[in-house]
Amino acid sequence: VNLCDSEEDIMQKLVYWISLLANQCISLTVNPHVILVGSHKDVVKSKGEDPKAKVSSEFLQKICVSNGFVLSKFISMDCRQSNSFDMVKLAESMKESCDALREELVVTHRLHHLFTHLLEEFKDTPAVSVKQVLQSASSSTFMRFRLSEHNPEYLHTSCVSLNDSGHIIYLKDGDDISKSWIILDQAAILSEVNGILFAPTRFKQHCDLATSSTGIVPLSRLVERFPHHDPYMLVQLLSHLEFCREILDHEVLQLVYQE
């Protein structure tokens, strides 16, 4: 902010810029740090005024907290001098704020490399099991991710983060993480599978896999029709996307097979 402005103008600009920053940072999982820099300190001091008095510390703290920010520091400076004491304070404040975010940045960096590895290692593979990914850890280029058959929890946590950010679909197996599935290209799978399962009767792609008028498709039919895909993965994916519902009630299944 320009310290030569009136206190009212400074407050209005703070509300505007901090609100704008809050909208841009809405998806962050950490509380961003804010450093307020007040320019023209030399002009204000030449008028016999206190630069720090131009900004209400109580108001600044309140608006930062209400928008989910952490106020690191308010620094008034003479911007004409590139190596002034105030510039040193600004550099130190930025370093402290970056240190506070460093851990989150490291996690983001690792997720980026993991996602890149998945796309390169399993190119042209729309779905891959966690077990396959763990086995790929034997390659020297992937050892930095510390994945092994004895450490599936690290991969699980990373996949949850990638799923939440929309990069993959992670289908977790509640009993055995290694049996979970990572969907890298859902469009490719759905184009093939849904194009057959839900194709109208007049379409050449139509194939009636249901055993009765109920529309229930046995797992064995999926195996026959889609031999290149794991049937359990297909069921999990279609259920996740609400294209179908898995039926585990044996009484219902017996009634269907009796028709």
LUMBAVO-436972 format. One record per atom (N, C-alpha, C): x, y, z; residue in one letter. Coordinates in steps of 0.2 Angstrom, whole numbers, plus 5000, padded with zeros to 4 digits. Layout:
XYZA;...
//
This chain:
500449945000V;500050005000V;500450065000V;500250124998N;500550184997N;500350225004N;500850235008L;500750265015L;500650335014L;500650365008C;500450435007C;499750445007C;499350385005D;498650385005D;498350395012D;497750415012S;497350425018S;497250355021S;497150355028E;497050295031E;496450255029E;495950295027E;495350265024E;495450235017E;495850265013D;496050235007D;496450175008D;496850175012I;497350115014I;496850055016I;496450065020M;495950015023M;495549985017M;495250025013Q;494950005007Q;495349965002Q;495949985001K;496349944997K;496549875000K;496649875007L;496849815010L;496249765010L;495649785011V;495049745010V;494949715003V;495149754998Y;495049734991Y;495649684989Y;496249694991W;496749644989W;496749584993W;496649584999I;496649525004I;496049485002I;495449515000S;494849474998S;495049444991S;495349474987L;495549444980L;496049384981L;496549394986L;496949344987L;496649284990L;496149294994A;495749244998A;495349204992A;495149234987N;494749194982N;495249154978N;495849174977Q;496349134973Q;496649084977Q;496649084984C;496949034988C;496448984991C;495848984989I;495248944992I;495448874992I;495848844988S;495948774987S;496548754991S;496948804994L;497548784998L;497348745004L;497748705006T;497648665012T;498048695018T;498448745017V;498748775023V;498548855023V;498648885028N;498548955029N;499048995026N;498949035021P;499449075017P;499749125022P;500349145021H;500649205025H;500649265021H;500449325024V;500349385021V;500949435024V;501249465019I;501749515021I;501449585018I;501349635022L;501149695020L;501749745019L;501849775013V;502349825012V;502049895011V;502249935015G;502050005014G;502550045011G;502450075005S;502950115002S;502950195004S;503450225002H;503450295003H;503550315010H;503950275014K;504050285021K;504450355021K;504950365017D;505350425017D;504850495017D;504350485012V;503950545011V;503550555018V;503250505021V;502850515027V;503250535032V;503850515033K;504350535039K;504550605038K;504550635031S;504750705030S;504250745032S;503650725033K;503050765035K;502950755043K;503450725046G;503350715053G;502850665056G;502650625051E;502150575053E;502450505054E;502150465058D;502350395059D;502150345054D;502550315050P;502350275045P;501850215047P;502050185053K;501650125056K;500950145058K;500950215060A;500250235062A;499750245056A;500050235050K;499550245044K;499150185043K;499350125046V;498950065045V;498850035052V;498150025054S;497949995060S;498149925061S;498549915065S;498749845066S;498249795068S;497749825072E;497149785074E;496749765068E;496649815064F;496149805058F;496549755053F;497149765052L;497549725048L;497549645050L;497649635057Q;497649575059Q;496949545059Q;496449575060K;495749555059K;495549535052K;495749575047I;495549555040I;495949495038I;496549485040C;496949435038C;496649365041C;496549365047V;496249305051V;495549285048V;495149335047S;494449325044S;494449295037S;495049305034N;495049275027N;495549215027N;495749185033G;496149125033G;496849135032G;497149195033F;497849215032F;498249215038F;498849215038V;499249225044V;499649285042V;499649335046L;499949395045L;500749395048L;501149395043S;501849385045S;502149445048S;502049505044K;502349565046K;502149625042K;502149685045F;502049745041F;502649785041F;502949795035I;503549835034I;503449895030I;503649955033S;503650015029S;504350025027S;504350045021M;505050055018M;505150115013M;505750135012D;505950185007D;506150145001D;505750134996C;505850094990C;506450114986C;506750174987R;507250204983R;507950164984R;507950134990Q;508650104992Q;508550024992Q;508949994987S;508849924986S;509149884992S;509649914995N;509949875001N;509849905008N;509249935008S;509149965015S;508949915020S;508949935026F;508749895032F;508049865031F;507649905029D;506949875028D;506949825022D;507349835017M;507349775012M;507649715015M;508049715019V;508349655023V;507849625027V;507449665030K;506849635034K;506349605030K;506249635024L;505749605020L;506049535017L;506649535015A;506949465013A;506949415019A;507049435025E;507049385030E;506349365032E;505849405031S;505149395032S;504849345027S;505149355021M;504949305015M;505249235016M;505849235019K;506149175020K;505849135025K;505649175031E;505249135036E;504549105034E;504249145030S;503549125027S;503649065023S;504149065019C;504349005014C;504548945018C;504848955023D;505048895028D;504448865030D;503948905032A;503348885035A;502948845030A;503048855023L;502648825018L;503048765015L;503648765017R;504148715013R;503948645013R;503648625019E;503448555020E;502848535015E;502348585014E;501848575009E;502048575002E;502548615001L;502848614994L;503248554992L;503548524997V;503948454996V;503448404994V;502848404998V;502348354997V;502048364990V;501948424988T;501648434981T;502148414976T;502848424977H;503348404972H;503348334971H;503248294977R;503248224976R;502648194973R;502048224974L;501448204970L;501548214963L;501848274961H;501948284954H;502448234951H;502948214954H;503348154951H;503048094951H;502648074956L;502248014956L;501848004950L;501448064949F;500948064944F;501348054937F;501848094936T;502248084930T;502548014929T;502747984934H;502947914934H;502447864932H;501847874935L;501247834933L;501047844925L;501147904923L;500947914916L;501447884911L;502147884913E;502647864909E;502747784910E;502747764916E;502847694917E;502247644914E;501647674915F;501047634912F;500647674907F;501147694902K;500847724896K;500347674892K;499847704890D;499347664886D;498947614890D;499047614897T;498747574902T;498147614906T;497547614904P;497047654907P;496947644915P;497147584917A;497047564924A;497547524926A;497847534932V;498347494935V;498247484942V;498447424945S;498347404952S;498847434956S;498747444962V;499247464967V;499847414967V;499647354967K;500147304967K;500647314961K;500447324955Q;500847334950Q;501347394951Q;501047454954V;501447514955V;501947494960V;501847464965L;502347444970L;502847404967L;502747354963Q;503247314959Q;503647364955Q;503347414952S;503747454948S;504347494952S;504247494958A;504747534963A;505447504962A;505547444959S;506147414959S;506647454954S;506347494949S;506747524944S;507047584948S;507647594946S;508147644950S;507847714949S;507447734944T;507247804943T;506647814948T;506347764951F;505747774955F;505947754962F;506547734964M;506647724971M;506647784976M;506647844973R;506647904977R;505947914980R;505447874977F;504747884980F;504647834986F;505147794988R;505247754993R;504647704993R;504447684988L;503847634987L;504147564987L;503847514991S;504047444991S;503447404993S;503547344992E;502947304994E;502847305002E;503347335005H;503247335013H;503047405015H;502847455010N;502647515012N;502147545007N;501547505007P;500947525002P;500647585005P;500647605012E;500347655015E;500547725012E;501147735010Y;501447795007Y;501047805000Y;501047754996L;500747754990L;499947774991L;499647744995H;498947754997H;498847824998H;499147855003T;499147925005T;499147974998T;499647954994S;499847994988S;499247994983S;498947924983C;498447914978C;497847954980C;497647954987V;497147994989V;497148064987V;497748094988S;497848164986S;497748174979S;498048134975L;497948134968L;497248134966L;496848084969N;496148074968N;495748144970N;495948164975D;495548234978D;495648284973D;496248294970S;496448344965S;496148334958S;495848274957G;495548254951G;496048224945G;496648214947H;497148184942H;497048114941H;496748074946I;496648004945I;495947984948I;495747924947I;495247894951I;495547844955I;495447844962Y;495747794966Y;495247754969Y;495247684967L;494747644970L;495047594975L;494947614981K;495247584987K;494947524989K;495347464990D;495147404993D;495147405000D;494547405004G;494547405011G;494947355015G;495047295012D;495447245015D;496147245013D;496347255007D;497047245005D;497147305000D;497647355003I;497747414999I;498047394992I;498447334992S;498847314986S;498347294980S;497747284982K;497147264977K;496747324975K;496947384977S;496647444975S;496847454968S;496447504965W;496547514958W;496647594957W;497047604952I;497147674950I;496947684943I;496447724942I;496247734935I;496547804932I;496947794927L;497347844924L;496947874918L;496547834915D;496147864909D;495447834909D;495047864913Q;494347834913Q;493947844907Q;494147894903A;493747904896A;493847844892A;494547814892A;494647754887A;494247694889A;494247684896I;493847634899I;493047634897I;492847694899L;492147704898L;491947704891L;492347734886S;492147724879S;492047654877S;492447614879E;492447544877E;491847504881E;491847514887V;491347474891V;490647494891V;490547564892N;489947594892N;489647584885N;490047594880G;489847584873G;489547524871G;489647474875I;489347404874I;488847394879I;488947404885L;488447394890L;487747434889L;487847494887F;487247534886F;487047554879F;487347524874A;487247534867A;486447514866A;486047554863P;485447534861P;485447474856P;484847444856T;484847374852T;484947384845T;484747444842R;484847454835R;485647474833R;486047484838F;486747494837F;487147434836F;487647434832K;488047364831K;488447354837K;488547394841Q;488947384847Q;488547354852Q;487847344851H;487447324857H;487647244858H;487647234864C;487747164867C;487447154873C;486947114873D;486447104879D;486847054884D;487147084889L;487547044894L;487047024900L;486447054901A;486047034906A;485746964905A;485646934911T;485346864911T;484646864912T;484346924913S;483546924914S;483346994912S;482747014913S;482447074912S;482647124917S;482947104923T;483147144928T;483747194926T;484047174921G;484647214919G;485247194923G;485247134927I;485847114931I;486347074927I;486947094927V;487447064923V;487947024927V;487946964926P;488446924930P;489146944929P;489546934934L;490246944933L;490646904928L;490346844927S;490646794922S;490546824915S;490046864914R;489846894907R;490346954906R;490546984911L;491047044910L;491747014908L;491846954912V;492546924910V;492546904903V;492046874900E;491946854893E;492046904888E;491646964890R;491647014885R;492247064885R;492547074891F;493047114892F;493647084895F;493947034891P;494546994894P;495147034896P;495247094893H;495847134894H;495747184901H;495147174904H;495047214910H;494947174916H;495147194921D;494947154928D;494247164929D;493847114930P;493147124931P;492947164937P;493347154943Y;493247184949Y;493347254948Y;493847274944M;494047344943M;493447384940M;493147344935L;492647374931L;492047384935L;491847334940V;491347344944V;491447404949V;492047404952Q;492147464956Q;492147534953Q;492347534947L;492347594943L;491647614941L;491247574938L;490547584936L;490147604942L;490247574948S;489947584954S;490147654957S;490747674956H;491047734959H;490747794955H;490647784948L;490347834944L;489547834943L;489347784947E;488547774948E;488247754941E;488647714937F;488347684931F;487947624933F;488147594938C;487847524940C;487947524948C;487647464951R;487647454958R;487847384959R;488347364963E;488547294964E;488047264969E;487847204967I;487347164971I;487747104974I;487647104981L;488047054985L;487547014988L;486847024988D;486346984991D;486246924987D;486446864990H;486346804987H;485646784986H;485146804990E;484446784989E;484246824983E;484446884982V;484246914976V;484546884969V;485146864970L;485446834964L;485146764962L;484946724967Q;484646664966Q;483946674963Q;483546724965L;482946734961L;483046754954L;483546794953V;483646814946V;483846754942V;484346704944Y;484546644940Y;483946594939Y;483446604944Q;482846554943Q;482446574938Q;482446634935E;481946664930E;482046624923E;
//
